[in-house]
Amino acid sequence: MTTSSTSTSVCTFSIAPTSQKFTYSGGTATVNVSIQSGCSWTAKSNATWIVVKTGNSGTGNGIVRYTVRRSTSSRTGTMTIAGQTFNVVQSRY
């Protein structure tokens, strides 16, 4: 959980789930962002093979939809969502 302040309130962020595993074929999944109304957040990928499709930013609760590209090797990457690290693990099997 991450906390930040605005001029009128304290914003407390949480994401669920906090990680996701994929097989070599990749796929699409979502992350739920929970936050007080009026508080803003952003989402960004820290790896080229993890692509945020919708939910790059928002105010209040939201959903981040992302895609993991197909791979022939195992790899680990992250996204930063509402100031928190979201882990993605992809296996080659």
C-alpha positions in Angstrom: 0.0 0.0 0.0 1.3 3.5 -0.9 0.2 6.8 0.6 0.5 10.3 -0.9 -1.0 13.6 0.0 -3.1 16.1 -2.0 -4.0 19.6 -0.8 -7.2 18.3 0.8 -6.7 14.7 1.8 -4.3 11.7 2.1 -4.5 9.2 -0.7 -4.0 5.5 0.1 -3.5 3.2 -2.9 -3.7 -0.6 -3.2 -3.6 -2.9 -6.1 -4.9 -6.5 -6.5 -3.4 -8.8 -7.5 0.2 -7.7 -6.9 1.7 -10.2 -9.3 0.7 -12.5 -12.2 2.3 -15.6 -13.9 2.0 -16.4 -17.6 3.1 -19.3 -19.8 5.2 -18.8 -22.9 2.0 -17.9 -24.9 1.5 -14.7 -22.9 -2.0 -13.3 -22.6 -4.1 -10.5 -21.2 -5.0 -9.7 -17.6 -6.2 -6.9 -15.3 -5.1 -5.2 -12.1 -7.6 -3.5 -9.8 -6.6 -0.1 -8.3 -8.3 0.9 -5.1 -8.0 4.5 -4.0 -10.2 7.3 -2.5 -12.4 9.3 -4.8 -10.6 12.3 -6.1 -7.1 10.8 -5.9 -5.2 10.2 -9.1 -2.9 7.4 -10.2 -0.9 6.3 -13.2 0.2 2.9 -14.6 3.3 2.2 -16.8 5.2 -0.8 -18.0 8.8 -1.2 -17.1 9.4 -3.9 -19.8 8.8 -3.7 -23.5 7.0 -7.1 -23.6 4.4 -6.0 -21.0 2.0 -3.5 -22.7 -0.6 -1.5 -20.8 -3.7 -1.5 -23.1 -6.2 0.5 -21.0 -6.0 2.3 -17.6 -2.8 4.3 -18.1 -4.1 6.7 -15.5 -7.2 7.5 -13.5 -8.9 9.2 -10.6 -10.5 7.1 -8.0 -10.8 3.3 -8.3 -9.9 1.8 -11.7 -8.7 -1.2 -13.7 -5.5 -1.6 -15.6 -5.7 -4.0 -18.6 -2.4 -5.3 -20.0 -1.0 -7.8 -22.4 2.1 -10.0 -22.1 3.7 -10.9 -25.4 4.6 -14.4 -26.4 8.1 -15.6 -25.6 10.3 -18.7 -26.0 12.3 -18.0 -22.8 11.5 -17.3 -19.2 11.6 -13.7 -18.0 10.5 -11.4 -15.2 9.3 -7.8 -15.5 7.4 -5.1 -13.7 4.8 -2.4 -14.0 4.5 0.5 -11.7 0.8 1.0 -10.8 -0.3 3.7 -8.4 3.3 3.9 -7.1 3.4 0.2 -6.4 5.4 -2.5 -8.2 3.4 -5.2 -10.0 5.5 -8.3 -10.9 5.0 -10.3 -14.1 6.7 -13.7 -14.4 6.6 -15.6 -17.7 7.8 -19.2 -18.0 8.8 -20.9 -21.3 6.4 -23.8 -20.6 
